[in-house]
Amino acid sequence: MTTAPLSSPSRSRESACWIAVPAAILALCALAALASGRNTDWFLGWNAAAAAAPAFLWAGLTNLGSTSGAFAMLAGFLAWHPRWAASALLAVPVGALYTHGAKEFFDEARPAAVLGAEHFNVIGEILRTGSFPSGHSATAFGFAAVAALCAVQAGKRWIAVAALAIAAAVAFSRVAVGAHWPLDIFAGAAGGWLCGAFGVWWSSRWRFWEKRTGWRVLAVLMAGFSISVFFEELGYPEGRWIQYALSAWGLGGIAFALARAPLPQGRRT
């Protein structure tokens, strides 16, 4: 097995742009929400607009942003993109440090605690503490960064665009279900994107996903997440449908990967 670089210099420059630009845009949006004083107005407007769509849609998207749900999503691509799962695993520790550390430090109240849950649309459990930043948004954009940056290095930009679109929908769902302010989702998304980029960088240096033992461990972990999401109580029963779908998708992807190629063959991203 060769140890050539995963990307050319031109692709590396493009990857750098993909790291910096989305993170900068999201950070600027967070600053705009804070500086404009429109955070509450944006929340109420977005939440009201989202109420036109069925609750099961927003609950399903929110459950997709759970850690187990996101890993189950990547598990379905294990046969073709083992590096996605490896990068996400490496990104999780720093992502957890960012979200949980910030939640403890800022200890911001959620919309239900400030406005009263009766004044806007709430789906699922009513949350009142630990608002900033949004952990679901950080997870969604962290995993999106993994898929996007690996895809850009392989010259598949459409995957990057699709990953960003899905992550944006998951982040918006946190306002739709009444759990987070816009400021929370922008800050969570910006930090999550950078954490995902860190995971991609680390996976290019610690390439355990290319080796026999590493690949098998990866498959076992992905199977564990895919099973976990089936049974996990995520607080949004209207979205359980996506938990079942993700579990089937993840386990099916792992089974296909094992049947197709028990060991990594060639360099996949």
C-alpha positions in Angstrom: 0.0 0.0 0.0 1.4 3.4 -1.0 1.7 6.4 1.3 1.3 9.1 -1.3 -0.5 12.3 -0.4 -4.3 12.1 -0.5 -4.5 15.3 -2.6 -2.5 17.5 -5.0 -1.3 21.0 -4.0 -4.2 22.6 -6.0 -6.7 20.4 -4.1 -5.0 21.3 -0.8 -5.5 25.0 -1.6 -9.1 24.3 -2.5 -9.6 22.3 0.7 -8.2 25.3 2.7 -10.8 27.5 1.1 -13.5 25.0 2.0 -12.3 25.0 5.6 -12.1 28.8 6.0 -15.0 30.1 4.0 -18.0 28.2 5.6 -16.5 28.7 9.1 -16.1 32.4 8.5 -19.6 32.9 7.0 -21.1 31.0 10.0 -19.1 33.0 12.5 -20.2 36.2 10.8 -23.8 35.1 11.0 -23.4 34.4 14.7 -21.9 37.9 15.2 -24.7 39.4 13.2 -27.3 37.7 15.4 -25.5 39.0 18.5 -24.7 42.5 17.4 -28.0 43.3 15.7 -30.2 42.5 18.7 -32.4 40.5 16.4 -31.7 37.1 17.8 -35.2 36.8 19.4 -37.0 38.2 16.4 -35.2 35.8 14.1 -36.1 32.9 16.4 -39.8 33.7 16.5 -40.0 34.4 12.8 -38.1 31.2 11.8 -40.0 29.1 14.3 -43.3 30.4 13.0 -42.4 29.8 9.4 -41.2 26.3 10.2 -44.6 25.5 11.8 -46.0 25.2 8.3 -44.1 21.9 7.8 -45.1 18.7 9.7 -43.6 18.1 13.1 -42.2 14.7 12.0 -40.0 16.4 9.4 -38.3 18.7 11.9 -38.1 16.0 14.6 -36.5 13.6 12.1 -33.9 16.2 11.0 -33.1 16.9 14.7 -32.6 13.2 15.4 -30.3 13.0 12.4 -28.1 15.6 14.2 -27.6 13.3 17.2 -24.2 11.7 17.5 -25.4 8.1 17.0 -27.7 9.2 14.1 -24.8 11.0 12.3 -22.5 8.0 12.7 -25.2 5.7 11.4 -25.5 7.9 8.4 -21.7 7.6 7.7 -21.8 3.9 8.4 -23.9 3.4 5.2 -21.0 4.7 3.2 -18.3 2.6 4.8 -17.7 0.4 1.7 -16.7 3.4 -0.3 -15.6 6.1 2.2 -14.1 4.6 5.3 -12.1 7.8 5.9 -15.4 9.6 6.5 -16.1 7.5 9.6 -12.5 7.6 10.7 -12.3 11.4 10.4 -15.6 11.8 12.3 -14.4 9.6 15.2 -11.2 11.7 15.4 -13.2 14.9 15.4 -15.7 13.9 18.1 -13.4 14.5 21.2 -12.5 18.1 20.2 -16.1 18.7 19.2 -17.4 17.5 22.5 -14.9 19.6 24.3 -16.1 22.7 22.3 -19.8 22.2 22.8 -19.9 20.9 26.4 -17.2 23.3 27.5 -19.0 26.3 26.1 -22.4 25.2 27.5 -20.9 24.9 31.0 -19.0 28.3 30.6 -21.9 30.4 29.2 -24.9 28.5 30.7 -27.3 30.4 28.5 -31.1 29.9 28.8 -33.0 28.4 26.0 -36.0 30.1 24.3 -38.6 28.2 26.5 -37.0 29.6 29.7 -36.9 33.2 28.3 -40.1 33.5 26.3 -42.3 30.7 27.7 -43.0 27.6 25.7 -46.6 28.7 25.1 -45.4 31.6 22.9 -43.9 29.6 20.1 -44.1 26.2 18.4 -42.4 23.4 20.4 -41.8 19.9 19.1 -40.6 17.2 21.5 -39.3 17.8 25.0 -39.2 21.3 26.4 -35.6 22.3 27.1 -34.6 25.3 29.3 -30.9 25.3 30.0 -27.6 24.8 28.1 -28.5 26.8 25.0 -25.2 28.0 23.7 -23.9 26.6 21.4 -26.1 24.1 19.7 -24.7 20.6 20.0 -26.8 19.2 17.2 -25.6 22.0 14.8 -22.0 21.3 15.8 -22.5 17.6 15.1 -24.2 18.2 11.8 -21.6 20.6 10.5 -18.7 18.6 11.9 -19.8 15.5 10.0 -20.6 17.6 7.0 -17.1 19.0 7.0 -15.7 15.5 7.1 -17.7 14.4 4.0 -17.2 17.7 2.2 -13.4 18.0 2.7 -12.7 14.4 1.9 -14.9 14.8 -1.2 -13.2 18.0 -2.3 -9.8 16.2 -2.0 -11.2 13.6 -4.3 -12.6 16.2 -6.8 -16.3 15.5 -5.9 -17.6 18.9 -5.0 -21.2 18.0 -5.4 -20.9 15.8 -2.3 -19.6 18.9 -0.4 -22.6 21.0 -1.5 -25.0 18.2 -0.5 -23.4 17.7 2.9 -23.7 21.5 3.6 -27.3 21.5 2.6 -28.2 18.6 4.9 -26.2 20.1 7.8 -28.1 23.4 7.3 -31.4 21.7 7.4 -30.5 19.9 10.7 -29.3 23.1 12.2 -32.5 25.0 11.2 -34.5 22.1 12.8 -33.2 23.2 16.2 -35.0 26.5 15.8 -38.0 24.7 14.3 -38.4 22.5 17.3 -38.0 25.4 19.7 -34.8 24.3 21.2 -32.2 26.9 20.2 -31.7 30.5 19.3 -30.2 31.4 15.8 -27.1 32.5 17.6 -26.7 29.0 19.1 -27.0 27.2 15.7 -24.5 29.6 14.0 -21.9 29.3 16.7 -22.4 25.5 16.9 -22.1 25.1 13.2 -19.0 27.3 12.9 -17.2 25.4 15.7 -18.4 22.0 14.4 -17.1 22.7 10.9 -13.6 23.5 12.3 -13.7 20.4 14.5 -14.6 18.3 11.4 -11.7 19.8 9.5 -9.4 18.8 12.4 -10.7 15.2 12.1 -9.9 15.2 8.4 -6.4 16.6 9.0 -5.8 14.0 11.7 -7.0 11.1 9.5 -4.5 12.0 6.9 -1.7 11.4 9.4 -3.1 8.6 11.5 -4.3 6.3 8.7 -5.6 3.4 10.8 -8.6 3.2 8.5 -6.4 1.8 5.8 -5.2 -1.2 7.8 -6.8 -4.5 8.6 -7.3 -4.1 12.3 -8.2 -0.4 12.1 -10.8 -1.0 9.5 -12.4 -3.8 11.5 -12.5 -1.7 14.6 -14.1 1.1 12.6 -16.8 -1.3 11.3 -17.6 -2.6 14.8 -17.9 1.0 16.2 -20.1 2.0 13.3 -22.3 -1.0 13.9 -22.6 -0.1 17.6 -23.8 3.4 16.7 -26.2 2.0 14.1 -27.7 -0.3 16.7 -27.7 2.4 19.4 -29.7 4.9 17.3 -32.5 2.4 17.0 -33.1 2.2 20.7 -32.0 5.6 21.9 -34.5 8.0 23.5 -33.6 11.3 21.9 -36.5 13.3 23.2 -38.3 13.7 19.8 -40.7 10.7 19.4 -42.1 12.3 16.2 -38.8 11.7 14.6 -38.3 8.0 15.6 -38.9 7.1 12.0 -35.5 8.5 11.0 -33.9 6.5 13.8 -35.2 3.3 12.4 -34.2 4.3 8.9 -30.7 5.3 10.0 -30.2 2.1 11.9 -31.2 0.0 8.8 -29.1 2.2 6.5 -26.0 1.9 8.8 -26.2 -1.8 9.4 -27.0 -2.5 5.7 -24.0 -0.4 4.7 -21.7 -2.3 7.1 -22.9 -5.6 5.9 -22.4 -4.6 2.3 -18.9 -3.4 3.1 -18.0 -6.7 4.8 -19.4 -8.7 1.9 -17.8 -6.6 -0.8 -14.3 -6.1 0.7 -13.4 -7.2 4.2 -10.2 -5.2 3.9 -9.6 -1.7 2.5 -8.5 -1.9 -1.1 -6.7 1.1 -2.6 -7.0 4.6 -1.3 -10.6 5.6 -0.6 -11.7 9.0 0.8 
